[in-house]
């Protein structure tokens, strides 16, 4: 990411949020963790947006440095890591749900999107609990 060394040079709360998680790829990594339950590097590479390996590595490092995610050795494969949301990262789950709600008003809705939106509107607490517990909300497209 450009200006990685530049650290929150504004007192603006919006600027802080954008600096912390606001670029496209960082939030798509968070989406994959929250909605699809992804937690391994290879899983993140399989997103339909086709993130490049170098971009993914940069975003994971940035999110870890910001305290949004944590990284731990995979107990099943000691050469790999598992990424998980921290409390600070979990605080972004309601933001993700609001982005989905906003997008639903401005994007053509298919059956999959309608099902997700209906669950957000009728079971918001359940979705937030699933995200907190690391359970996938959706299956990967």
C-alpha positions in Angstrom: 0.0 0.0 0.0 1.2 3.5 -0.7 2.2 5.6 2.3 2.3 2.7 4.7 4.8 4.6 6.8 2.3 7.6 7.0 0.4 7.0 10.2 -2.9 8.7 10.7 -1.8 12.2 10.1 -5.3 13.6 10.5 -7.5 14.0 13.5 -10.5 13.1 11.3 -12.2 9.9 12.4 -13.2 9.0 8.9 -9.6 9.4 7.7 -8.5 7.1 10.5 -11.0 4.4 9.4 -10.0 4.7 5.7 -6.3 4.5 6.6 -6.9 1.5 8.8 -9.2 -0.7 6.7 -10.6 1.4 3.9 -8.8 0.1 0.8 -10.6 -2.3 -1.5 -8.4 -5.4 -0.9 -8.2 -5.0 2.9 -12.0 -4.9 3.2 -12.4 -7.9 0.8 -10.0 -9.9 3.0 -12.2 -9.0 6.0 -15.3 -9.9 4.0 -13.9 -13.3 3.2 -13.1 -13.9 6.9 -16.4 -12.7 8.2 -18.8 -14.1 5.5 -17.0 -17.2 4.2 -15.0 -18.2 7.3 -11.7 -18.0 5.4 -8.5 -18.1 7.5 -5.6 -19.4 5.4 -3.5 -17.6 2.8 -4.5 -20.0 0.0 -8.2 -19.5 0.8 -7.9 -15.8 0.4 -6.3 -16.3 -3.0 -9.5 -18.1 -4.2 -11.7 -15.0 -4.1 -13.6 -14.1 -7.3 -11.9 -10.7 -7.4 -8.5 -12.5 -8.0 -6.2 -10.8 -5.6 -2.5 -10.9 -6.5 -0.3 -12.8 -4.1 1.9 -9.7 -3.4 -1.2 -7.5 -2.7 -2.6 -10.2 -0.4 0.6 -10.5 1.6 0.8 -6.7 2.0 -2.9 -6.4 3.1 -2.5 -9.2 5.6 0.6 -7.6 7.1 -1.2 -4.2 7.2 -4.3 -5.6 8.9 -2.1 -7.5 11.4 0.0 -4.4 12.1 -3.2 -2.4 12.7 -4.5 -5.0 15.1 -7.5 -6.0 13.0 -6.3 -9.6 12.5 -3.9 -11.9 14.2 -1.7 -14.6 12.8 -0.8 -17.9 14.4 0.9 -21.1 13.2 -1.5 -23.6 11.8 -1.5 -26.6 14.1 -2.3 -28.9 11.2 0.6 -27.6 9.1 3.4 -25.9 11.0 4.7 -24.2 7.8 1.4 -22.3 7.4 -0.5 -19.7 9.3 -4.1 -19.2 10.3 -5.5 -15.6 10.4 -8.3 -14.6 12.8 -10.2 -11.5 13.6 -9.2 -9.6 16.7 -11.8 -7.8 18.9 -10.9 -4.7 16.9 -11.5 -6.6 13.6 -14.8 -8.0 15.0 -15.9 -4.5 15.7 -16.0 -4.0 11.9 -18.7 -6.7 11.4 -21.6 -4.3 11.7 -19.8 -2.0 9.2 -19.7 -4.9 6.7 -23.4 -5.6 7.2 -24.3 -1.9 6.6 -22.2 -1.9 3.4 -24.1 -4.9 2.3 -27.4 -3.2 3.1 -26.3 0.0 1.3 -25.1 -2.0 -1.7 -28.5 -3.9 -1.9 -30.2 -0.6 -2.6 -27.9 0.2 -5.5 -27.1 -3.1 -7.1 -29.2 -5.6 -8.9 -30.3 -8.3 -6.5 -30.0 -12.0 -7.3 -31.4 -14.8 -5.2 -28.1 -15.3 -3.2 -27.9 -11.5 -2.4 -31.6 -11.5 -1.4 -31.1 -14.4 1.0 -28.2 -12.7 2.6 -30.0 -9.4 2.9 -33.1 -11.1 4.4 -30.9 -12.8 7.0 -29.2 -9.5 7.8 -32.6 -7.8 8.3 -34.2 -10.7 10.3 -31.2 -12.2 12.2 -28.6 -9.5 12.6 -27.6 -10.7 16.1 -27.3 -14.3 14.8 -25.0 -13.2 11.9 -22.8 -11.2 14.3 -22.6 -14.2 16.6 -21.6 -16.5 13.7 -18.9 -14.0 12.6 -17.7 -13.8 16.2 -17.5 -17.6 16.3 -15.7 -17.8 13.0 -18.6 -19.7 11.3 -19.2 -19.1 7.6 -22.3 -17.2 6.7 -22.1 -18.0 3.0 -20.5 -20.7 0.8 -17.9 -19.4 -1.7 -19.5 -18.6 -5.1 
